[in-house]
């Protein structure tokens, strides 16, 4: 095992959080600290680095229990504000997925569709305290004879509501262009023909998994900022792919690790779980997510000092290639280039468009920093870390 | 040259009077009629774009009102609901005039209404539906 000059435990850092002596900085502030003082000195001084990201994360949703009625019902099909939820779980449980459109949505019949209301919007409306119309149907049993119920529910009246997102916080994502002759509307936004714009979706140097590229501190039980409240990493996310190609510093150059996260919806906020409509694609939920990275040693200090210049992604054609499973890259670009406003593609300037909010990502990292500094947020030590 | 699209509503008792022609003769304004209808109860509606100097325009509108014509501004503008904007930047892909732009390095999405051509492309492109079309309204119409 490699020896470190600085060695801190979760317990020691939590003790410092309780006593108010903890030193917390954001992942952006850490870049210059490590540059100026070196990783060892930085690890000695800094205890926690906070990260943040805010973007549409389609693999999101909530388990909702809507309470028993009299007579009882074993709901087979459930709708919340006319958005279908999955009812194939116990009697009055359901799972409301973020991308599920409203039942009477015209979808893409007139292209590009608007997708004005879906599962993500229901989640945000619940958080905003709005009344939601719930309808459930059933085939009827002796123990659950009722075949249909309709009622108004609010987040307060629901017995339980748990945000449960099977894949959030992608460690890196493609940069999308369109080499077609017509504008296309994708989950990566509107893409003008002949590479008219290049869209990307990551907070880069502030993004959680870029700051712990080998998941040395993140796993089951890591306490996080989730949707304005507190949540937990509970598993590796679906499509978690740690084997992706990496730079010398260990940063993956294609989509790699992902997070499975959960938290009690009742303590979350509508500003941090925002229903979104992606033109021509569908509904989704923009999720605010922040992971505190404990600086256990100088190695973690070095990882959290990663900057946009060190993080690269691939330019992928979403006009034809992506939909047809062709994994061809039209070049590798850094997030520093992407955030500058234009990239070079075959010698031509292509304007770049972000889809992930840096303004909100910074706000999340700052909120976490404040909560940890004030002693209201303790680190959760993982039972085991994500697979590498 | 100043121009605006106006909706003129003529109550039944003035609909027979020659009013709009006076805008040309007495106020040196020109116009292009976009729509005109007289309803069964004799009320008339006229949608026109009116051109002239700002001063003549204002006096012409006052004249219309004195004649009992209800004047409404039909022009639209784009407004951003600030509380809905998450500053993601998706709108900058479609904005043709640069009215929506990113302030670097903060990555704040700014909306400069003076540059906006009201093409409305940002309305469905905004994931949180922060961009709204609404009629413009100026004090002198009230």
Interface residues (C-beta under 8 A of the other chain):
Chain A: X54 X55 X56 X112 X114 X116 X189 X190 X191 X192 X197 X199 X274 X275 X276 X277 X278 X279 X284 X286 X339 X340 X341 X351 X353 X354 X355 X356 X357 X358 X359 X360
Chain B: X86 X87 X88 X89 X90 X92 X93 X94 X102 X104 X105 X106 X107 X108 X109 X124 X125 X127 X128 X129
